[in-house]
Amino acid sequence: MKRLLVSLACAVALAGCGEREQPAKPAPAKAAAAPVAGDAKAGKAFAEAECKACHGLDGGSVAPGVPHLAAQDERYLLGALKAYKEGKRTHAALKVIADRMSEAEVRNVAAYYAGLPAEGLAQAKDVSHASPFERGKARAADCAKCHGTDGNGTAPGIPSLAGQQVRYLIVALQEYVRGERRSSPMHAVMRTLSPVEMEAVAIFFASHARAERAAPSGGDVAAGAALSAVCSGCHGLHGVSADSVTPNLAGQDYKYLVGAIRAYRTTRKREKMRLYITGLKDKDIQDIAAFYATQKSGPAERGQTMVRDLTEKCDRCHAAGAASPAMAVPKIAGQDRDYLMMALRAYRDDRRASTAMHIMSLPYGDAVIESIASYYASQPAK
């Protein structure tokens, strides 16, 4: 009997060794819940009561600065209403309306406006500001007598504006308006320009190359090349700066450079410049000016093709069919021009949440923003 029990125990043990434990089958993954579709009919009723005064029952803006909603991307509309509800976008009236909307009402309104046709939207016809270069060209005519039609100065002592950095030119023009730079003719002309026109003029001149200059009779170019080492950290090795705030010196008028550098000793308020030129003799300044005057400088901007270049970048996301299914990107072709300007400024100034849009719009001045908005407002809505 004892032998029988031992034999049975061994048999059971051997049988257990021969079997492999089967892993438990994972539970089937639950399918993601499909988004709840909005009720366009109910959305129309809500729009009739709350939205049509500004956005129209047909989704068309009733006043400048109010966006068209017809045929807009539904996911974008949902996100925008949520942003107003959460205070991420600021608009007093929309905040009040969004706060009292239920989730169902948000979905319904978005479904209603997204489902409307875009063909009936009014298309902007005034595109006179579609190019900051052309706008700047028109206003730069007042500067041609001294600075030439393309920004190359017409006489010794007159600075060349061609190929100059845009932001530097804007700052310089503003300083003339405030009387921080001394020049009665410049002060009178600049007071007639709006900030947007100043930017356009700067873009126009920056988009031209400077004329090549022969070595001036005063100053030693070779000696100036050695002395310019103190300047190269900001103005570049050959006088072409790496940022738009610091002026390009390459190809600049010799006499103007001498006067400008000396002015930092007394009237021009740049403490850093004053420190750098401390200890320089007048002969040193002449040599540095001679060196930079003989260097070559191309255009600092591409104003002639600026709008085309920028809108090609925008179209990577905003063109019809360009956005991926995962992106809630608004349609901007045919959108209200004033609204587009407001939205771009808000992204640029970080008053609307979008890291990508903030980074892309950060370099844009108001003239560029106005041009981009004018371009898209003039395109047919789709």
C-alpha positions as CSV (number, residue, x, y, z in Angstrom):
1,M,0.0,0.0,0.0
2,K,2.8,2.3,0.9
3,R,4.5,1.6,-2.4
4,L,1.3,2.4,-4.3
5,L,1.0,5.8,-2.6
6,V,4.6,6.7,-3.4
7,S,4.1,5.6,-7.1
8,L,1.0,7.7,-7.4
9,A,2.7,10.8,-5.9
10,C,5.6,10.5,-8.3
11,A,3.2,10.1,-11.2
12,V,1.4,13.3,-10.2
13,A,4.7,15.2,-9.8
14,L,6.0,14.1,-13.2
15,A,2.7,15.0,-14.8
16,G,3.0,18.5,-13.3
17,C,6.5,18.9,-14.7
18,G,5.4,18.0,-18.1
19,E,2.6,20.7,-18.3
20,R,3.4,24.4,-18.9
21,E,1.4,27.0,-17.2
22,Q,-0.7,29.0,-19.7
23,P,-0.5,32.8,-19.3
24,A,-3.8,34.4,-18.6
25,K,-5.3,36.0,-21.7
26,P,-5.4,39.8,-21.5
27,A,-8.9,41.3,-21.3
28,P,-9.9,42.8,-24.6
29,A,-9.2,46.5,-24.9
30,K,-12.3,48.7,-24.7
31,A,-12.9,50.7,-27.8
32,A,-12.5,54.4,-27.3
33,A,-15.9,56.1,-27.0
34,A,-16.8,57.9,-30.2
35,P,-17.3,61.6,-29.8
36,V,-20.8,62.6,-29.3
37,A,-22.1,64.3,-32.4
38,G,-23.7,67.7,-32.1
39,D,-27.3,68.4,-33.1
40,A,-27.2,71.0,-35.9
41,K,-30.9,71.7,-35.6
42,A,-30.6,72.4,-31.9
43,G,-27.5,74.5,-32.6
44,K,-29.4,76.7,-35.0
45,A,-32.0,77.4,-32.4
46,F,-29.2,78.4,-29.9
47,A,-27.5,80.5,-32.6
48,E,-30.8,82.3,-33.4
49,A,-31.0,83.3,-29.7
50,E,-27.4,84.0,-28.8
51,C,-25.0,84.2,-31.8
52,K,-26.6,85.7,-34.8
53,A,-26.3,89.3,-33.6
54,C,-22.6,89.2,-34.2
55,H,-21.9,86.1,-36.3
56,G,-25.1,86.0,-38.4
57,L,-27.4,83.0,-38.7
58,D,-25.6,82.2,-41.9
59,G,-22.2,82.3,-40.1
60,G,-21.1,85.5,-41.8
61,S,-19.6,88.3,-39.7
62,V,-21.8,91.4,-39.3
63,A,-19.0,93.8,-38.4
64,P,-15.2,94.2,-38.8
65,G,-13.3,92.3,-36.2
66,V,-15.9,89.5,-35.8
67,P,-15.0,86.2,-37.3
68,H,-17.0,84.3,-39.9
69,L,-18.1,80.9,-38.5
70,A,-19.7,79.3,-41.6
71,A,-17.9,76.1,-42.7
72,Q,-15.3,76.5,-39.9
73,D,-13.5,73.4,-38.6
74,E,-15.8,71.8,-36.1
75,R,-13.1,70.7,-33.7
76,Y,-11.6,74.2,-33.8
77,L,-15.0,75.7,-32.9
78,L,-15.3,73.3,-30.0
79,G,-11.8,74.2,-28.8
80,A,-12.4,78.0,-29.1
81,L,-15.6,77.9,-27.1
82,K,-13.9,75.8,-24.5
83,A,-11.1,78.3,-24.3
84,Y,-13.5,81.2,-23.8
85,K,-15.3,79.1,-21.1
86,E,-12.0,78.5,-19.3
87,G,-10.8,82.0,-19.6
88,K,-7.9,81.1,-21.9
89,R,-9.3,83.5,-24.5
90,T,-10.6,86.9,-23.3
91,H,-13.8,88.4,-24.6
92,A,-16.3,89.7,-22.1
93,A,-19.5,88.9,-24.1
94,L,-18.3,85.5,-25.3
95,K,-17.2,84.6,-21.8
96,V,-20.7,85.2,-20.4
97,I,-22.3,83.2,-23.2
98,A,-19.8,80.3,-23.0
99,D,-20.1,80.1,-19.2
100,R,-23.8,79.3,-19.3
101,M,-23.6,76.8,-22.3
102,S,-23.9,73.1,-21.5
103,E,-21.5,70.7,-23.2
104,A,-24.4,69.6,-25.5
105,E,-25.1,73.2,-26.5
106,V,-21.4,73.8,-27.3
107,R,-21.4,70.7,-29.5
108,N,-24.7,71.7,-31.2
109,V,-23.5,75.2,-32.0
110,A,-20.2,74.0,-33.4
111,A,-22.0,71.4,-35.5
112,Y,-24.4,74.0,-36.8
113,Y,-21.9,76.6,-38.0
114,A,-19.4,74.0,-39.2
115,G,-22.1,72.5,-41.4
116,L,-23.0,75.8,-43.1
117,P,-21.7,76.6,-46.7
118,A,-18.8,79.0,-47.1
119,E,-19.8,80.3,-50.5
120,G,-22.1,83.1,-49.2
121,L,-19.3,84.8,-47.1
122,A,-18.4,88.2,-48.2
123,Q,-14.9,88.3,-49.7
124,A,-12.6,91.2,-49.0
125,K,-11.9,93.3,-52.0
126,D,-9.5,95.9,-50.5
127,V,-6.1,94.3,-50.6
128,S,-4.1,97.5,-51.0
129,H,-2.1,96.5,-47.9
130,A,-1.3,93.0,-49.1
131,S,2.4,93.8,-49.5
132,P,4.4,95.8,-46.9
133,F,7.1,96.3,-49.5
134,E,4.7,98.1,-51.9
135,R,3.2,100.1,-49.1
136,G,6.7,101.1,-47.9
137,K,7.7,102.0,-51.5
138,A,4.9,104.5,-51.7
139,R,5.8,106.2,-48.5
140,A,9.5,106.0,-49.1
141,A,9.1,108.5,-52.0
142,D,9.4,111.2,-49.4
143,C,12.9,110.0,-48.5
144,A,14.2,109.7,-52.0
145,K,15.6,113.2,-52.2
146,C,18.3,112.5,-49.6
147,H,18.4,108.7,-49.4
148,G,17.8,107.7,-53.0
149,T,14.9,105.7,-54.4
150,D,16.4,102.5,-53.2
151,G,17.9,103.7,-50.0
152,N,21.4,104.4,-51.2
153,G,22.3,107.9,-50.1
154,T,22.7,110.6,-52.6
155,A,25.5,112.7,-50.9
156,P,28.4,112.3,-48.5
157,G,27.1,112.3,-44.9
158,I,23.7,110.9,-45.8
159,P,23.3,107.3,-44.5
160,S,22.5,104.5,-46.8
161,L,19.2,102.8,-45.7
162,A,19.5,100.0,-48.3
163,G,20.2,96.7,-46.7
164,Q,19.8,98.0,-43.2
165,Q,18.2,95.8,-40.5
166,V,14.4,96.3,-40.2
167,R,14.1,96.6,-36.4
168,Y,17.1,98.9,-36.2
169,L,15.5,101.2,-38.8
170,I,12.2,101.3,-37.0
171,V,14.0,102.2,-33.7
172,A,16.0,104.9,-35.4
173,L,12.9,106.4,-37.0
174,Q,11.1,106.4,-33.7
175,E,14.1,108.2,-32.1
176,Y,13.8,110.9,-34.7
177,V,10.1,111.3,-33.9
178,R,10.9,111.6,-30.2
179,G,13.7,114.1,-30.9
180,E,16.4,111.8,-29.6
181,R,18.3,112.1,-32.8
182,R,18.9,115.6,-34.2
183,S,17.7,116.2,-37.7
184,S,14.9,118.7,-38.5
185,P,14.1,117.3,-42.0
186,M,13.9,113.7,-40.6
187,H,11.8,114.8,-37.7
188,A,9.3,116.5,-40.0
189,V,9.0,113.6,-42.4
190,M,8.7,110.9,-39.7
191,R,5.9,112.7,-37.9
192,T,3.7,112.0,-40.9
193,L,4.2,108.2,-40.7
194,S,2.0,105.8,-38.7
195,P,3.9,103.0,-36.8
196,V,2.7,100.5,-39.5
197,E,4.0,102.8,-42.3
198,M,7.3,103.1,-40.5
199,E,7.6,99.4,-40.5
200,A,6.7,99.2,-44.2
201,V,9.3,101.8,-45.1
202,A,11.9,99.9,-43.1
203,I,11.0,96.7,-44.9
204,F,11.2,98.4,-48.3
205,F,14.7,99.9,-47.7
206,A,16.0,96.7,-46.0
207,S,15.1,94.7,-49.1
208,H,17.7,96.5,-51.3
209,A,21.4,95.9,-51.6
210,R,23.9,98.6,-50.8
211,A,25.9,100.1,-53.6
212,E,29.6,99.2,-53.5
213,R,31.9,102.0,-52.4
214,A,35.5,102.8,-53.3
215,A,38.0,103.4,-50.5
216,P,37.5,106.9,-49.0
217,S,40.3,109.4,-49.1
218,G,40.2,109.7,-45.3
219,G,41.0,106.7,-43.1
220,D,43.2,103.6,-43.5
221,V,41.2,100.5,-44.4
222,A,43.8,98.0,-43.2
223,A,44.2,99.8,-39.9
224,G,40.4,99.9,-39.6
225,A,40.2,96.2,-40.1
226,A,42.4,95.6,-37.1
227,L,40.6,98.1,-34.9
228,S,37.1,96.7,-35.9
229,A,37.7,93.6,-33.8
230,V,36.1,95.5,-30.9
231,C,32.9,95.9,-33.0
232,S,32.6,92.5,-34.6
233,G,30.9,90.9,-31.6
234,C,27.7,92.9,-32.4
235,H,28.2,94.1,-36.0
236,G,29.7,91.0,-37.5
237,L,33.2,90.3,-38.8
238,H,32.6,92.4,-42.0
239,G,29.9,94.7,-40.7
240,V,26.8,92.6,-41.3
241,S,25.1,92.1,-38.0
242,A,23.4,88.8,-37.0
243,D,20.2,90.3,-35.5
244,S,17.7,92.8,-36.7
245,V,18.2,95.3,-33.9
246,T,21.9,95.9,-34.5
247,P,22.7,98.0,-37.6
248,N,24.7,96.7,-40.6
249,L,27.8,98.9,-41.1
250,A,29.1,97.2,-44.3
251,G,28.9,99.6,-47.3
252,Q,27.7,102.5,-45.1
253,D,28.6,106.1,-46.1
254,Y,32.1,106.9,-44.7
255,K,31.3,110.4,-43.6
256,Y,28.1,109.4,-41.9
257,L,29.9,106.6,-40.0
258,V,32.5,109.0,-38.7
259,G,29.8,111.4,-37.4
260,A,27.6,108.6,-36.0
261,I,30.5,107.0,-34.0
262,R,31.6,110.3,-32.6
263,A,28.0,111.1,-31.6
264,Y,28.0,108.2,-29.2
265,R,30.5,110.2,-27.1
266,T,28.0,112.9,-26.5
267,T,24.4,112.9,-27.9
268,R,23.5,109.3,-28.8
269,K,22.3,107.3,-25.8
270,R,23.9,103.9,-26.0
271,E,26.0,103.2,-22.9
272,K,27.5,100.1,-24.4
273,M,28.7,102.0,-27.5
274,R,30.1,104.7,-25.4
275,L,32.1,102.3,-23.4
276,Y,33.5,100.6,-26.6
277,I,34.6,103.8,-28.2
278,T,36.2,105.2,-25.0
279,G,39.9,105.6,-25.8
280,L,39.5,105.7,-29.6
281,K,41.1,108.7,-31.2
282,D,39.6,110.5,-34.1
283,K,42.0,108.8,-36.5
284,D,40.9,105.4,-35.1
285,I,37.3,106.3,-35.8
286,Q,38.2,107.4,-39.3
287,D,40.0,104.1,-40.0
288,I,37.1,102.0,-38.6
289,A,34.7,103.9,-40.8
290,A,36.9,103.5,-43.9
291,F,37.0,99.7,-43.3
292,Y,33.3,99.3,-43.0
293,A,32.5,101.6,-45.9
294,T,34.4,99.3,-48.2
295,Q,32.7,96.1,-47.2
296,K,29.9,94.5,-49.2
297,S,26.3,94.2,-47.9
298,G,23.3,92.5,-49.5
299,P,19.6,92.9,-48.7
300,A,18.6,92.3,-45.1
301,E,15.1,91.4,-46.0
302,R,13.1,89.8,-48.8
303,G,10.2,92.3,-48.9
304,Q,9.4,91.7,-52.6
305,T,8.3,88.1,-51.8
306,M,7.6,88.4,-48.1
307,V,3.9,87.8,-48.2
308,R,4.2,84.8,-50.6
309,D,7.0,83.3,-48.4
310,L,5.1,83.7,-45.2
311,T,1.7,82.5,-46.5
312,E,3.4,79.4,-47.9
313,K,4.5,78.6,-44.4
314,C,0.9,79.2,-43.0
315,D,-0.6,77.0,-45.7
316,R,1.3,74.0,-44.4
317,C,-1.4,73.8,-41.7
318,H,-4.1,76.2,-42.8
319,A,-4.6,75.3,-46.5
320,A,-7.6,73.2,-47.3
321,G,-6.8,69.6,-46.6
322,A,-3.4,70.3,-45.1
323,A,-4.1,69.7,-41.4
324,S,-3.8,66.2,-40.0
325,P,-6.9,64.6,-38.5
326,A,-5.4,65.1,-35.0
327,M,-5.1,68.9,-35.4
328,A,-7.9,71.4,-34.8
329,V,-6.7,74.1,-37.2
330,P,-9.0,76.9,-38.2
331,K,-9.7,77.7,-41.8
332,I,-8.5,81.3,-42.5
333,A,-9.1,81.8,-46.2
334,G,-11.9,84.3,-46.6
335,Q,-11.9,85.1,-42.9
336,D,-12.6,88.7,-41.7
337,R,-9.4,90.8,-42.1
338,D,-9.7,92.7,-38.8
339,Y,-10.3,89.5,-36.9
340,L,-7.3,87.9,-38.4
341,M,-5.1,90.8,-37.4
342,M,-6.5,90.7,-33.9
343,A,-5.9,87.0,-33.6
344,L,-2.3,87.1,-35.0
345,R,-1.4,90.0,-32.6
346,A,-2.8,88.0,-29.7
347,Y,-0.7,85.0,-30.6
348,R,2.4,87.1,-31.1
349,D,1.9,88.9,-27.8
350,D,1.2,85.6,-26.0
351,R,-2.4,86.6,-25.1
352,R,-3.7,83.5,-26.9
353,A,-2.5,80.1,-25.9
354,S,-0.5,78.3,-28.7
355,T,3.2,77.8,-28.4
356,A,3.6,77.1,-32.1
357,M,1.6,80.2,-33.2
358,H,3.4,82.4,-30.6
359,I,6.9,81.3,-31.9
360,M,5.9,81.7,-35.6
361,S,4.3,85.1,-35.1
362,L,6.8,86.6,-32.7
363,P,9.0,88.2,-35.4
364,Y,6.0,89.9,-37.1
365,G,5.4,93.6,-36.8
366,D,1.9,95.0,-37.4
367,A,2.6,95.8,-41.0
368,V,3.5,92.2,-41.7
369,I,0.4,91.0,-39.8
370,E,-1.8,93.4,-41.7
371,S,-0.4,92.1,-45.0
372,I,-1.0,88.4,-44.1
373,A,-4.5,89.2,-42.9
374,S,-5.3,91.1,-46.0
375,Y,-4.0,88.3,-48.2
376,Y,-6.1,85.6,-46.5
377,A,-9.2,87.8,-46.3
378,S,-9.1,88.2,-50.1
379,Q,-9.0,84.5,-50.7
380,P,-12.2,82.6,-51.4
381,A,-13.5,80.8,-48.4
382,K,-13.7,77.0,-48.7
